[in-house]
Amino acid sequence: MNKLVLFDGNAIMHRAYHALPPLTARNGEPINAVYGLISMLLKVIQDVAPTHIIFAFDRPEPTFRKKILESYQAQRPEMEEALSTQFEKAQNVIRALGIPIYDKAGFEADDVIGSIAEKVKKAKIKTLIITGDRDMLQLVDEKGETFLYMPLKGLTDAKEFGVKETVERMGVGPGQIVDFKALVGDPSDNYKGVPGIGPKTAVTLLAKYKTLDNIYKYLDELPEKLKEKLTTFKDSAYQSQTLAKIVTDVDINFDLGKAKSWQLDSDKVTQLFEQYGFRTLSRRVKEVGKKVEEEKQMSLL
């Protein structure tokens, strides 16, 4: 079966940067996040055996969410220079591997990934989204063959998330995550939802009423204090719902065929790894690349 892996480049770079000790390239520049990203890519290729690979990254321009809420993500500190300088290097390696990169001004990588995942449903290809971002669990769709593959600890342990695993992790199903976040908010993105409503209450409400709209439709059934909170912060709840929802119809010039042309072992990759001082990774790439080619030949027999 064909398998597409969609990498959330920003999420994996951040995770790698904080999971690994400092590393420097031959010129003294930091390189640990690039090392971690490529290590994760090789692990996924070994564990998942994808036929297609795509990376998505954020862009520097403000997104549409910033226009909806000026304080969106405003509390986040500036990205450390030791990390920000590694993104170009990471993308150089990804392109050298023949893997396409997608982004879109005004949108986050999440939206690009959500839109690609939606587009390929008609192609009947299993899609695995590689990310550490739990927000992306809203994209899980077993009928549409869309799953998440999330690192659980550092960059090594990873788990595939379908509907069952999403409910176990979040307390609600993929289709309810946006409404869950509309109620509880998200401190990391700096939107508040309905202050005073925590995860337990949100899960209880969604178990009974299923959607945010239904909660407001049957508001009179709720205890007075809870009803008061929901009434007072109704605008905030619906604004949070909009901010939490991943866009799945971003206009991108997408070509699934290009995602199949990746190749691990090439002169470009060897040169870059030498420049970055990736001796161990260089050996791993050759080993994994050899296995991939052997498996391709076997599948043709």
ChimeraX commands (.cxc) that place a marker at each C-alpha (Angstrom):
marker #1 position 0.00,0.00,0.00 radius 0.5
marker #1 position 1.20,3.52,-0.79 radius 0.5
marker #1 position 2.03,5.60,2.28 radius 0.5
marker #1 position 2.56,9.35,2.51 radius 0.5
marker #1 position 4.40,10.85,5.46 radius 0.5
marker #1 position 3.78,14.56,6.07 radius 0.5
marker #1 position 6.43,16.12,8.29 radius 0.5
marker #1 position 5.59,19.13,10.45 radius 0.5
marker #1 position 9.03,20.67,9.95 radius 0.5
marker #1 position 8.77,23.37,12.61 radius 0.5
marker #1 position 7.44,21.05,15.32 radius 0.5
marker #1 position 10.17,18.45,14.71 radius 0.5
marker #1 position 12.93,21.10,14.54 radius 0.5
marker #1 position 11.83,22.56,17.89 radius 0.5
marker #1 position 11.61,19.11,19.44 radius 0.5
marker #1 position 15.06,18.11,18.13 radius 0.5
marker #1 position 16.66,21.36,19.29 radius 0.5
marker #1 position 15.47,20.86,22.87 radius 0.5
marker #1 position 15.95,17.07,22.95 radius 0.5
marker #1 position 19.56,16.94,21.79 radius 0.5
marker #1 position 22.73,18.40,23.34 radius 0.5
marker #1 position 24.41,21.27,21.47 radius 0.5
marker #1 position 26.23,20.21,18.30 radius 0.5
marker #1 position 28.20,22.39,15.93 radius 0.5
marker #1 position 29.12,22.09,12.28 radius 0.5
marker #1 position 32.71,22.40,11.12 radius 0.5
marker #1 position 32.35,26.17,10.89 radius 0.5
marker #1 position 31.20,26.34,14.53 radius 0.5
marker #1 position 27.53,27.03,13.77 radius 0.5
marker #1 position 24.84,25.13,15.74 radius 0.5
marker #1 position 23.49,22.06,13.96 radius 0.5
marker #1 position 21.76,19.83,16.55 radius 0.5
marker #1 position 18.18,20.47,15.31 radius 0.5
marker #1 position 19.17,19.55,11.75 radius 0.5
marker #1 position 20.82,16.37,13.04 radius 0.5
marker #1 position 17.70,15.48,15.03 radius 0.5
marker #1 position 15.35,16.19,12.13 radius 0.5
marker #1 position 17.29,13.94,9.74 radius 0.5
marker #1 position 17.58,11.24,12.42 radius 0.5
marker #1 position 13.80,11.34,12.84 radius 0.5
marker #1 position 13.32,11.17,9.06 radius 0.5
marker #1 position 15.52,8.06,8.84 radius 0.5
marker #1 position 13.69,6.42,11.74 radius 0.5
marker #1 position 10.33,7.06,10.07 radius 0.5
marker #1 position 11.59,5.65,6.77 radius 0.5
marker #1 position 12.77,2.51,8.59 radius 0.5
marker #1 position 9.64,2.09,10.74 radius 0.5
marker #1 position 6.91,3.19,8.32 radius 0.5
marker #1 position 8.40,2.43,4.86 radius 0.5
marker #1 position 6.75,5.40,3.11 radius 0.5
marker #1 position 6.42,5.63,-0.65 radius 0.5
marker #1 position 5.87,9.42,-0.53 radius 0.5
marker #1 position 7.46,12.09,1.73 radius 0.5
marker #1 position 6.59,15.79,2.13 radius 0.5
marker #1 position 7.74,18.51,4.54 radius 0.5
marker #1 position 5.76,21.60,5.53 radius 0.5
marker #1 position 7.16,24.65,7.32 radius 0.5
marker #1 position 5.83,27.89,8.79 radius 0.5
marker #1 position 6.61,31.16,7.04 radius 0.5
marker #1 position 7.79,34.38,8.73 radius 0.5
marker #1 position 4.75,36.46,7.73 radius 0.5
marker #1 position 1.87,36.90,10.22 radius 0.5
marker #1 position -0.93,34.37,9.72 radius 0.5
marker #1 position -4.67,34.99,9.38 radius 0.5
marker #1 position -5.00,34.02,13.07 radius 0.5
marker #1 position -2.99,37.10,14.05 radius 0.5
marker #1 position -5.58,39.24,12.23 radius 0.5
marker #1 position -8.40,37.58,14.20 radius 0.5
marker #1 position -6.59,37.96,17.54 radius 0.5
marker #1 position -3.70,40.42,17.72 radius 0.5
marker #1 position -2.32,38.74,20.85 radius 0.5
marker #1 position -2.24,35.28,19.19 radius 0.5
marker #1 position 1.06,33.62,20.25 radius 0.5
marker #1 position 2.24,37.05,21.43 radius 0.5
marker #1 position 3.53,35.69,24.74 radius 0.5
marker #1 position 5.98,33.34,23.02 radius 0.5
marker #1 position 9.62,34.38,23.28 radius 0.5
marker #1 position 11.58,35.07,20.11 radius 0.5
marker #1 position 13.04,31.92,18.61 radius 0.5
marker #1 position 16.63,31.48,19.78 radius 0.5
marker #1 position 19.14,32.40,17.09 radius 0.5
marker #1 position 20.88,29.06,17.64 radius 0.5
marker #1 position 17.68,27.41,16.36 radius 0.5
marker #1 position 16.46,29.92,13.77 radius 0.5
marker #1 position 19.76,29.75,11.84 radius 0.5
marker #1 position 19.32,25.99,11.40 radius 0.5
marker #1 position 16.12,26.08,9.34 radius 0.5
marker #1 position 17.85,26.97,6.07 radius 0.5
marker #1 position 20.38,24.17,6.61 radius 0.5
marker #1 position 17.59,21.67,7.32 radius 0.5
marker #1 position 15.74,22.68,4.17 radius 0.5
marker #1 position 18.95,22.38,2.14 radius 0.5
marker #1 position 19.27,18.74,3.25 radius 0.5
marker #1 position 15.57,18.00,2.64 radius 0.5
marker #1 position 15.79,19.37,-0.91 radius 0.5
marker #1 position 19.04,17.46,-1.53 radius 0.5
marker #1 position 17.12,14.29,-0.61 radius 0.5
marker #1 position 14.60,15.13,-3.32 radius 0.5
marker #1 position 11.79,15.75,-0.82 radius 0.5
marker #1 position 9.36,18.59,-1.68 radius 0.5
marker #1 position 8.76,21.40,0.83 radius 0.5
marker #1 position 5.46,23.29,1.02 radius 0.5
marker #1 position 4.52,26.50,2.82 radius 0.5
marker #1 position 2.02,29.30,2.33 radius 0.5
marker #1 position 2.12,32.96,3.38 radius 0.5
marker #1 position -0.63,33.77,5.88 radius 0.5
marker #1 position -0.96,30.17,7.08 radius 0.5
marker #1 position 0.82,27.85,9.50 radius 0.5
marker #1 position 2.47,24.55,8.56 radius 0.5
marker #1 position -0.53,22.87,10.29 radius 0.5
marker #1 position -2.87,24.37,7.69 radius 0.5
marker #1 position -0.64,23.31,4.79 radius 0.5
marker #1 position -0.48,19.77,6.20 radius 0.5
marker #1 position -4.25,19.69,6.79 radius 0.5
marker #1 position -4.88,20.80,3.21 radius 0.5
marker #1 position -2.51,18.22,1.71 radius 0.5
marker #1 position -4.03,15.47,3.88 radius 0.5
marker #1 position -7.48,16.48,2.61 radius 0.5
marker #1 position -6.37,16.56,-1.03 radius 0.5
marker #1 position -4.85,13.07,-0.99 radius 0.5
marker #1 position -7.90,11.34,0.50 radius 0.5
marker #1 position -9.19,10.74,-3.02 radius 0.5
marker #1 position -5.89,9.07,-3.93 radius 0.5
marker #1 position -6.54,6.26,-1.43 radius 0.5
marker #1 position -3.14,6.55,0.18 radius 0.5
marker #1 position -2.45,6.07,3.88 radius 0.5
marker #1 position -1.26,9.39,5.32 radius 0.5
marker #1 position 0.85,9.69,8.45 radius 0.5
marker #1 position 1.42,13.17,9.90 radius 0.5
marker #1 position 4.74,13.35,11.76 radius 0.5
marker #1 position 4.47,15.94,14.52 radius 0.5
marker #1 position 4.71,16.51,18.24 radius 0.5
marker #1 position 1.76,18.94,18.12 radius 0.5
marker #1 position -1.40,17.49,19.71 radius 0.5
marker #1 position -3.55,20.09,17.91 radius 0.5
marker #1 position -3.03,18.02,14.77 radius 0.5
marker #1 position -5.01,15.13,16.26 radius 0.5
marker #1 position -8.10,16.89,14.88 radius 0.5
marker #1 position -6.95,15.71,11.43 radius 0.5
marker #1 position -7.16,12.01,12.32 radius 0.5
marker #1 position -9.67,10.40,9.97 radius 0.5
marker #1 position -9.64,6.62,9.76 radius 0.5
marker #1 position -12.09,6.54,6.83 radius 0.5
marker #1 position -9.82,8.94,4.98 radius 0.5
marker #1 position -6.74,6.93,6.03 radius 0.5
marker #1 position -5.20,9.86,7.94 radius 0.5
marker #1 position -3.27,9.17,11.15 radius 0.5
marker #1 position -0.74,10.92,13.36 radius 0.5
marker #1 position 2.70,9.54,14.18 radius 0.5
marker #1 position 3.84,11.35,17.31 radius 0.5
marker #1 position 7.14,11.19,19.19 radius 0.5
marker #1 position 6.31,10.45,22.83 radius 0.5
marker #1 position 9.75,10.89,24.37 radius 0.5
marker #1 position 12.56,12.86,22.76 radius 0.5
marker #1 position 12.89,11.72,19.16 radius 0.5
marker #1 position 13.04,7.96,19.61 radius 0.5
marker #1 position 9.75,6.55,20.91 radius 0.5
marker #1 position 6.85,7.26,18.56 radius 0.5
marker #1 position 3.27,6.05,18.40 radius 0.5
marker #1 position 0.61,5.96,15.69 radius 0.5
marker #1 position -2.62,7.72,16.68 radius 0.5
marker #1 position -5.99,6.75,15.26 radius 0.5
marker #1 position -9.39,7.56,16.76 radius 0.5
marker #1 position -9.00,5.22,19.77 radius 0.5
marker #1 position -5.57,6.60,20.72 radius 0.5
marker #1 position -6.84,10.19,20.29 radius 0.5
marker #1 position -9.73,9.59,22.70 radius 0.5
marker #1 position -7.35,7.96,25.20 radius 0.5
marker #1 position -4.98,10.94,24.99 radius 0.5
marker #1 position -7.44,13.83,24.79 radius 0.5
marker #1 position -10.70,12.51,26.28 radius 0.5
marker #1 position -12.55,13.44,23.08 radius 0.5
marker #1 position -12.52,12.22,19.48 radius 0.5
marker #1 position -10.70,13.97,16.59 radius 0.5
marker #1 position -13.90,15.72,15.48 radius 0.5
marker #1 position -14.37,17.29,18.93 radius 0.5
marker #1 position -10.85,18.61,19.53 radius 0.5
marker #1 position -11.60,22.04,18.05 radius 0.5
marker #1 position -14.64,22.46,20.32 radius 0.5
marker #1 position -12.63,21.13,23.28 radius 0.5
marker #1 position -10.06,23.88,22.68 radius 0.5
marker #1 position -12.84,26.42,22.18 radius 0.5
marker #1 position -13.86,25.69,25.78 radius 0.5
marker #1 position -10.49,25.27,27.53 radius 0.5
marker #1 position -8.41,27.65,25.40 radius 0.5
marker #1 position -4.71,27.23,24.68 radius 0.5
marker #1 position -2.10,29.08,26.76 radius 0.5
marker #1 position 0.67,28.24,24.28 radius 0.5
marker #1 position -1.24,30.04,21.50 radius 0.5
marker #1 position -2.55,32.69,23.91 radius 0.5
marker #1 position -6.31,32.34,23.46 radius 0.5
marker #1 position -8.47,31.80,26.51 radius 0.5
marker #1 position -11.59,29.86,25.52 radius 0.5
marker #1 position -14.04,30.04,28.45 radius 0.5
marker #1 position -12.13,30.96,31.64 radius 0.5
marker #1 position -13.06,28.63,34.49 radius 0.5
marker #1 position -13.74,25.64,32.24 radius 0.5
marker #1 position -11.01,23.03,32.43 radius 0.5
marker #1 position -10.40,19.79,30.51 radius 0.5
marker #1 position -12.63,17.64,32.78 radius 0.5
marker #1 position -15.66,19.91,32.41 radius 0.5
marker #1 position -15.07,20.28,28.66 radius 0.5
marker #1 position -14.90,16.49,28.20 radius 0.5
marker #1 position -18.10,16.03,30.24 radius 0.5
marker #1 position -19.96,18.69,28.23 radius 0.5
marker #1 position -18.83,17.28,24.89 radius 0.5
marker #1 position -19.68,13.72,25.94 radius 0.5
marker #1 position -23.28,14.82,26.52 radius 0.5
marker #1 position -23.82,17.57,23.93 radius 0.5
marker #1 position -21.25,16.54,21.26 radius 0.5
marker #1 position -20.60,20.05,19.86 radius 0.5
marker #1 position -20.07,23.63,21.02 radius 0.5
marker #1 position -23.22,24.68,19.14 radius 0.5
marker #1 position -25.28,22.11,21.04 radius 0.5
marker #1 position -23.83,23.20,24.38 radius 0.5
marker #1 position -25.11,26.71,23.70 radius 0.5
marker #1 position -28.40,25.37,22.34 radius 0.5
marker #1 position -29.10,23.56,25.62 radius 0.5
marker #1 position -27.53,26.16,27.92 radius 0.5
marker #1 position -30.59,26.25,30.19 radius 0.5
marker #1 position -29.98,22.62,31.20 radius 0.5
marker #1 position -26.64,23.52,32.81 radius 0.5
marker #1 position -25.90,24.58,36.42 radius 0.5
marker #1 position -26.18,28.34,36.92 radius 0.5
marker #1 position -22.46,29.03,37.48 radius 0.5
marker #1 position -21.43,27.08,34.39 radius 0.5
marker #1 position -24.19,28.70,32.35 radius 0.5
marker #1 position -22.95,32.13,33.48 radius 0.5
marker #1 position -19.36,31.42,32.39 radius 0.5
marker #1 position -20.47,30.14,29.00 radius 0.5
marker #1 position -22.78,33.14,28.48 radius 0.5
marker #1 position -20.17,35.71,29.51 radius 0.5
marker #1 position -17.43,34.24,27.32 radius 0.5
marker #1 position -19.49,33.09,24.33 radius 0.5
marker #1 position -17.62,35.36,21.90 radius 0.5
marker #1 position -14.30,34.13,23.26 radius 0.5
marker #1 position -15.40,30.49,22.85 radius 0.5
marker #1 position -16.31,30.95,19.20 radius 0.5
marker #1 position -13.21,33.02,18.49 radius 0.5
marker #1 position -11.11,30.26,20.09 radius 0.5
marker #1 position -12.92,27.70,17.95 radius 0.5
marker #1 position -11.89,29.59,14.80 radius 0.5
marker #1 position -8.28,29.89,15.99 radius 0.5
marker #1 position -8.08,26.19,16.92 radius 0.5
marker #1 position -9.45,24.86,13.64 radius 0.5
marker #1 position -6.82,23.76,11.14 radius 0.5
marker #1 position -7.62,24.98,7.63 radius 0.5
marker #1 position -7.96,22.14,5.11 radius 0.5
marker #1 position -8.47,24.06,1.87 radius 0.5
marker #1 position -5.34,26.23,1.56 radius 0.5
marker #1 position -4.63,26.99,-2.10 radius 0.5
marker #1 position -1.26,25.33,-2.71 radius 0.5
marker #1 position 0.30,24.13,-5.94 radius 0.5
marker #1 position 0.48,20.52,-4.81 radius 0.5
marker #1 position 1.81,17.57,-6.81 radius 0.5
marker #1 position 1.68,14.15,-5.11 radius 0.5
marker #1 position 3.95,12.65,-7.78 radius 0.5
marker #1 position 6.88,14.82,-6.66 radius 0.5
marker #1 position 6.63,13.33,-3.17 radius 0.5
marker #1 position 7.68,9.95,-4.59 radius 0.5
marker #1 position 11.00,11.06,-6.11 radius 0.5
marker #1 position 13.04,11.15,-2.89 radius 0.5
marker #1 position 16.41,9.41,-2.80 radius 0.5
marker #1 position 18.56,9.04,0.29 radius 0.5
marker #1 position 22.01,8.46,-1.17 radius 0.5
marker #1 position 23.21,11.23,-3.49 radius 0.5
marker #1 position 26.34,13.33,-4.03 radius 0.5
marker #1 position 24.49,16.45,-2.82 radius 0.5
marker #1 position 23.58,14.78,0.46 radius 0.5
marker #1 position 27.14,13.47,0.94 radius 0.5
marker #1 position 28.58,16.97,0.39 radius 0.5
marker #1 position 26.17,18.59,2.85 radius 0.5
marker #1 position 26.77,15.94,5.52 radius 0.5
marker #1 position 30.52,16.43,5.13 radius 0.5
marker #1 position 30.05,20.19,5.48 radius 0.5
marker #1 position 27.92,19.72,8.61 radius 0.5
marker #1 position 30.16,17.01,10.11 radius 0.5
marker #1 position 27.45,14.32,10.06 radius 0.5
marker #1 position 29.69,11.22,9.91 radius 0.5
marker #1 position 27.32,8.89,11.78 radius 0.5
marker #1 position 24.29,10.12,9.84 radius 0.5
marker #1 position 26.19,9.70,6.58 radius 0.5
marker #1 position 26.66,6.00,7.33 radius 0.5
marker #1 position 23.02,5.64,8.42 radius 0.5
marker #1 position 21.73,7.30,5.25 radius 0.5
marker #1 position 23.71,4.87,3.10 radius 0.5
marker #1 position 22.51,1.87,5.12 radius 0.5
marker #1 position 18.84,2.93,5.10 radius 0.5
marker #1 position 19.08,3.94,1.43 radius 0.5
marker #1 position 20.46,0.52,0.53 radius 0.5
marker #1 position 17.59,-1.23,2.37 radius 0.5
marker #1 position 15.01,1.00,0.67 radius 0.5
marker #1 position 16.41,0.16,-2.77 radius 0.5
marker #1 position 16.46,-3.58,-1.94 radius 0.5
marker #1 position 12.82,-3.42,-0.82 radius 0.5
marker #1 position 11.86,-1.56,-4.01 radius 0.5
marker #1 position 13.52,-4.27,-6.11 radius 0.5
marker #1 position 11.79,-7.02,-4.12 radius 0.5
marker #1 position 8.39,-5.37,-4.63 radius 0.5
marker #1 position 8.94,-5.42,-8.40 radius 0.5
marker #1 position 9.49,-9.19,-8.44 radius 0.5
marker link #1:1,2 radius 0.2
marker link #1:2,3 radius 0.2
marker link #1:3,4 radius 0.2
marker link #1:4,5 radius 0.2
marker link #1:5,6 radius 0.2
marker link #1:6,7 radius 0.2
marker link #1:7,8 radius 0.2
marker link #1:8,9 radius 0.2
marker link #1:9,10 radius 0.2
marker link #1:10,11 radius 0.2
marker link #1:11,12 radius 0.2
marker link #1:12,13 radius 0.2
marker link #1:13,14 radius 0.2
marker link #1:14,15 radius 0.2
marker link #1:15,16 radius 0.2
marker link #1:16,17 radius 0.2
marker link #1:17,18 radius 0.2
marker link #1:18,19 radius 0.2
marker link #1:19,20 radius 0.2
marker link #1:20,21 radius 0.2
marker link #1:21,22 radius 0.2
marker link #1:22,23 radius 0.2
marker link #1:23,24 radius 0.2
marker link #1:24,25 radius 0.2
marker link #1:25,26 radius 0.2
marker link #1:26,27 radius 0.2
marker link #1:27,28 radius 0.2
marker link #1:28,29 radius 0.2
marker link #1:29,30 radius 0.2
marker link #1:30,31 radius 0.2
marker link #1:31,32 radius 0.2
marker link #1:32,33 radius 0.2
marker link #1:33,34 radius 0.2
marker link #1:34,35 radius 0.2
marker link #1:35,36 radius 0.2
marker link #1:36,37 radius 0.2
marker link #1:37,38 radius 0.2
marker link #1:38,39 radius 0.2
marker link #1:39,40 radius 0.2
marker link #1:40,41 radius 0.2
marker link #1:41,42 radius 0.2
marker link #1:42,43 radius 0.2
marker link #1:43,44 radius 0.2
marker link #1:44,45 radius 0.2
marker link #1:45,46 radius 0.2
marker link #1:46,47 radius 0.2
marker link #1:47,48 radius 0.2
marker link #1:48,49 radius 0.2
marker link #1:49,50 radius 0.2
marker link #1:50,51 radius 0.2
marker link #1:51,52 radius 0.2
marker link #1:52,53 radius 0.2
marker link #1:53,54 radius 0.2
marker link #1:54,55 radius 0.2
marker link #1:55,56 radius 0.2
marker link #1:56,57 radius 0.2
marker link #1:57,58 radius 0.2
marker link #1:58,59 radius 0.2
marker link #1:59,60 radius 0.2
marker link #1:60,61 radius 0.2
marker link #1:61,62 radius 0.2
marker link #1:62,63 radius 0.2
marker link #1:63,64 radius 0.2
marker link #1:64,65 radius 0.2
marker link #1:65,66 radius 0.2
marker link #1:66,67 radius 0.2
marker link #1:67,68 radius 0.2
marker link #1:68,69 radius 0.2
marker link #1:69,70 radius 0.2
marker link #1:70,71 radius 0.2
marker link #1:71,72 radius 0.2
marker link #1:72,73 radius 0.2
marker link #1:73,74 radius 0.2
marker link #1:74,75 radius 0.2
marker link #1:75,76 radius 0.2
marker link #1:76,77 radius 0.2
marker link #1:77,78 radius 0.2
marker link #1:78,79 radius 0.2
marker link #1:79,80 radius 0.2
marker link #1:80,81 radius 0.2
marker link #1:81,82 radius 0.2
marker link #1:82,83 radius 0.2
marker link #1:83,84 radius 0.2
marker link #1:84,85 radius 0.2
marker link #1:85,86 radius 0.2
marker link #1:86,87 radius 0.2
marker link #1:87,88 radius 0.2
marker link #1:88,89 radius 0.2
marker link #1:89,90 radius 0.2
marker link #1:90,91 radius 0.2
marker link #1:91,92 radius 0.2
marker link #1:92,93 radius 0.2
marker link #1:93,94 radius 0.2
marker link #1:94,95 radius 0.2
marker link #1:95,96 radius 0.2
marker link #1:96,97 radius 0.2
marker link #1:97,98 radius 0.2
marker link #1:98,99 radius 0.2
marker link #1:99,100 radius 0.2
marker link #1:100,101 radius 0.2
marker link #1:101,102 radius 0.2
marker link #1:102,103 radius 0.2
marker link #1:103,104 radius 0.2
marker link #1:104,105 radius 0.2
marker link #1:105,106 radius 0.2
marker link #1:106,107 radius 0.2
marker link #1:107,108 radius 0.2
marker link #1:108,109 radius 0.2
marker link #1:109,110 radius 0.2
marker link #1:110,111 radius 0.2
marker link #1:111,112 radius 0.2
marker link #1:112,113 radius 0.2
marker link #1:113,114 radius 0.2
marker link #1:114,115 radius 0.2
marker link #1:115,116 radius 0.2
marker link #1:116,117 radius 0.2
marker link #1:117,118 radius 0.2
marker link #1:118,119 radius 0.2
marker link #1:119,120 radius 0.2
marker link #1:120,121 radius 0.2
marker link #1:121,122 radius 0.2
marker link #1:122,123 radius 0.2
marker link #1:123,124 radius 0.2
marker link #1:124,125 radius 0.2
marker link #1:125,126 radius 0.2
marker link #1:126,127 radius 0.2
marker link #1:127,128 radius 0.2
marker link #1:128,129 radius 0.2
marker link #1:129,130 radius 0.2
marker link #1:130,131 radius 0.2
marker link #1:131,132 radius 0.2
marker link #1:132,133 radius 0.2
marker link #1:133,134 radius 0.2
marker link #1:134,135 radius 0.2
marker link #1:135,136 radius 0.2
marker link #1:136,137 radius 0.2
marker link #1:137,138 radius 0.2
marker link #1:138,139 radius 0.2
marker link #1:139,140 radius 0.2
marker link #1:140,141 radius 0.2
marker link #1:141,142 radius 0.2
marker link #1:142,143 radius 0.2
marker link #1:143,144 radius 0.2
marker link #1:144,145 radius 0.2
marker link #1:145,146 radius 0.2
marker link #1:146,147 radius 0.2
marker link #1:147,148 radius 0.2
marker link #1:148,149 radius 0.2
marker link #1:149,150 radius 0.2
marker link #1:150,151 radius 0.2
marker link #1:151,152 radius 0.2
marker link #1:152,153 radius 0.2
marker link #1:153,154 radius 0.2
marker link #1:154,155 radius 0.2
marker link #1:155,156 radius 0.2
marker link #1:156,157 radius 0.2
marker link #1:157,158 radius 0.2
marker link #1:158,159 radius 0.2
marker link #1:159,160 radius 0.2
marker link #1:160,161 radius 0.2
marker link #1:161,162 radius 0.2
marker link #1:162,163 radius 0.2
marker link #1:163,164 radius 0.2
marker link #1:164,165 radius 0.2
marker link #1:165,166 radius 0.2
marker link #1:166,167 radius 0.2
marker link #1:167,168 radius 0.2
marker link #1:168,169 radius 0.2
marker link #1:169,170 radius 0.2
marker link #1:170,171 radius 0.2
marker link #1:171,172 radius 0.2
marker link #1:172,173 radius 0.2
marker link #1:173,174 radius 0.2
marker link #1:174,175 radius 0.2
marker link #1:175,176 radius 0.2
marker link #1:176,177 radius 0.2
marker link #1:177,178 radius 0.2
marker link #1:178,179 radius 0.2
marker link #1:179,180 radius 0.2
marker link #1:180,181 radius 0.2
marker link #1:181,182 radius 0.2
marker link #1:182,183 radius 0.2
marker link #1:183,184 radius 0.2
marker link #1:184,185 radius 0.2
marker link #1:185,186 radius 0.2
marker link #1:186,187 radius 0.2
marker link #1:187,188 radius 0.2
marker link #1:188,189 radius 0.2
marker link #1:189,190 radius 0.2
marker link #1:190,191 radius 0.2
marker link #1:191,192 radius 0.2
marker link #1:192,193 radius 0.2
marker link #1:193,194 radius 0.2
marker link #1:194,195 radius 0.2
marker link #1:195,196 radius 0.2
marker link #1:196,197 radius 0.2
marker link #1:197,198 radius 0.2
marker link #1:198,199 radius 0.2
marker link #1:199,200 radius 0.2
marker link #1:200,201 radius 0.2
marker link #1:201,202 radius 0.2
marker link #1:202,203 radius 0.2
marker link #1:203,204 radius 0.2
marker link #1:204,205 radius 0.2
marker link #1:205,206 radius 0.2
marker link #1:206,207 radius 0.2
marker link #1:207,208 radius 0.2
marker link #1:208,209 radius 0.2
marker link #1:209,210 radius 0.2
marker link #1:210,211 radius 0.2
marker link #1:211,212 radius 0.2
marker link #1:212,213 radius 0.2
marker link #1:213,214 radius 0.2
marker link #1:214,215 radius 0.2
marker link #1:215,216 radius 0.2
marker link #1:216,217 radius 0.2
marker link #1:217,218 radius 0.2
marker link #1:218,219 radius 0.2
marker link #1:219,220 radius 0.2
marker link #1:220,221 radius 0.2
marker link #1:221,222 radius 0.2
marker link #1:222,223 radius 0.2
marker link #1:223,224 radius 0.2
marker link #1:224,225 radius 0.2
marker link #1:225,226 radius 0.2
marker link #1:226,227 radius 0.2
marker link #1:227,228 radius 0.2
marker link #1:228,229 radius 0.2
marker link #1:229,230 radius 0.2
marker link #1:230,231 radius 0.2
marker link #1:231,232 radius 0.2
marker link #1:232,233 radius 0.2
marker link #1:233,234 radius 0.2
marker link #1:234,235 radius 0.2
marker link #1:235,236 radius 0.2
marker link #1:236,237 radius 0.2
marker link #1:237,238 radius 0.2
marker link #1:238,239 radius 0.2
marker link #1:239,240 radius 0.2
marker link #1:240,241 radius 0.2
marker link #1:241,242 radius 0.2
marker link #1:242,243 radius 0.2
marker link #1:243,244 radius 0.2
marker link #1:244,245 radius 0.2
marker link #1:245,246 radius 0.2
marker link #1:246,247 radius 0.2
marker link #1:247,248 radius 0.2
marker link #1:248,249 radius 0.2
marker link #1:249,250 radius 0.2
marker link #1:250,251 radius 0.2
marker link #1:251,252 radius 0.2
marker link #1:252,253 radius 0.2
marker link #1:253,254 radius 0.2
marker link #1:254,255 radius 0.2
marker link #1:255,256 radius 0.2
marker link #1:256,257 radius 0.2
marker link #1:257,258 radius 0.2
marker link #1:258,259 radius 0.2
marker link #1:259,260 radius 0.2
marker link #1:260,261 radius 0.2
marker link #1:261,262 radius 0.2
marker link #1:262,263 radius 0.2
marker link #1:263,264 radius 0.2
marker link #1:264,265 radius 0.2
marker link #1:265,266 radius 0.2
marker link #1:266,267 radius 0.2
marker link #1:267,268 radius 0.2
marker link #1:268,269 radius 0.2
marker link #1:269,270 radius 0.2
marker link #1:270,271 radius 0.2
marker link #1:271,272 radius 0.2
marker link #1:272,273 radius 0.2
marker link #1:273,274 radius 0.2
marker link #1:274,275 radius 0.2
marker link #1:275,276 radius 0.2
marker link #1:276,277 radius 0.2
marker link #1:277,278 radius 0.2
marker link #1:278,279 radius 0.2
marker link #1:279,280 radius 0.2
marker link #1:280,281 radius 0.2
marker link #1:281,282 radius 0.2
marker link #1:282,283 radius 0.2
marker link #1:283,284 radius 0.2
marker link #1:284,285 radius 0.2
marker link #1:285,286 radius 0.2
marker link #1:286,287 radius 0.2
marker link #1:287,288 radius 0.2
marker link #1:288,289 radius 0.2
marker link #1:289,290 radius 0.2
marker link #1:290,291 radius 0.2
marker link #1:291,292 radius 0.2
marker link #1:292,293 radius 0.2
marker link #1:293,294 radius 0.2
marker link #1:294,295 radius 0.2
marker link #1:295,296 radius 0.2
marker link #1:296,297 radius 0.2
marker link #1:297,298 radius 0.2
marker link #1:298,299 radius 0.2
marker link #1:299,300 radius 0.2
marker link #1:300,301 radius 0.2
view
